[in-house]
């Protein structure tokens, strides 16, 4: 039994449609249609959007939308578990606020944007973390 990604591509090609045709009709980016067809779900945006893309694409081609969404959720669930396993290797301080701040600061360091933007984001994250600590202490 072929997976849903293979079915998307097979049915699209059997109908004589190109990826460009599908993107024009559904208004979904070409890279997302290609990611769905190539079983590269990790290249799709947040699950809320991806599920909508997959549902609309499956409807458009006449495929089983529930099966397509279920397979996507299963595969992305596996990917999320792997990401969770990697991110839980580091022990965080007792306060959740510090853990959140630490994760955001890591992400900020990897951004390749102007230093001014990074500083602004860092200050906002720091303020949120301090407020969260104060709330933890008071309540």
N, C-alpha and C positions, 0 to 999 in steps of 0.2 A: 504494500500500500504506500503510495507516494505521499509525501508530506504536503501540507497546505501551500507552502511556498512554490513548490513545483507545479501544483495545480493552478495557481494564479497565472503563472507564466504560460503553461500549456493551453489553458482556456483562452487567454488573451491572444496568443498567437493563432489558435484555431479560428478565432473570430476575425482574423486579419487586422488586428489593432496593434499599433505601435505604442511604446511607452509614452511618447509625446501625445498621441491621441487620448490616452487615458488621463494624462495630466491636464489636458485642456478641458475635458468633460468634468472630471471630479475636482479639479482645482487643488490637487495634491502635488507637492513638489516631486520632480522626476527622481531625485535621489531617494525619496521615501518609497516610491513605487519600486524602484530597483532594489532597495533594501528588503522590502517585503518579499519580492520574487526570489531574491538570492539568500533568503533565510538569515539575514543579518539584522536581527531585531534590535541588537545593541546600537545600531546606527539611527534608530528612530527616536523621535522626541519623547517627552514624558508619556507614560502609559495612557493617561486620559486622552491625549491627542492620537496616539498610535492606535488605540482601540477604535476610535472613530474612523481613522483612515482605513483600517482593515475591514471594518463593517461596511463602509461605503464601497470599497473596492470589491468585496465579496458580493454585495448586492448587485453592483454594476455587471459583474461577470456571471451572476446567477449561481454562485457557490453557496454552500452552507455557512451562513454567518456565525452561527453558534460554534461550529467546529473550528472555524478559523480563529475566532476570539479565544476559545479554550486552548488551542494549540499555542497561540501567542502568549497567553498568560502562563502556560506551563513552561515554555522556554524562557520567558523573561523572569519567571520565578526562580529558575535555576541560576540565571545570571545574577539576580539580586542576592541569592544565598551566597554565591561566590564573592561578591563585593562585600557583603556583610562579614564574611569570614576574614577577609583581608583587613577590614577596618576595625575589627574588634581585637586584633593582635596587641595593639597598644592599650595599656591600662590608662584610664582617664582618672582625673582627680574625683573626689567624692561628689563635688557639686556638679550638677548637670550643666550649669551655666558656663563653667570653665571648659567643659568638654566641647560644648557648642562653639565657644570662642576659639578654642584650639583648632577645631576642624575648619572653621571659616578662615582663620589666619593662614592655614596651610593652603587653602584654595586661593586666597588672595596672592600669596607668594608665587603661585604658578601662573597667574594671569600676566599676559604680556600687553598691558595697556599703560597709559601715561602714569607716572608716579603720583600725580595729584589725585587721580581717581582712586588709586590704591590706598593712599593715605586717608581719603574721605571715607572709603568703605571700612577701613581698619578702625577709624574713630567711631563710626556708627556701631560696628560689631562690639567694640570695647564698651561703649555706653550701654548697649543692650545687655552685655554680660554683667556689668556692674549693677544695673537695675535688677537683673534676675537674682543676683546674689543678695541684694538688699531685700527682695521679696522673700527669698528662702529664709533669711534670718528673721524677718518680721513674722512670717507665718509658719 
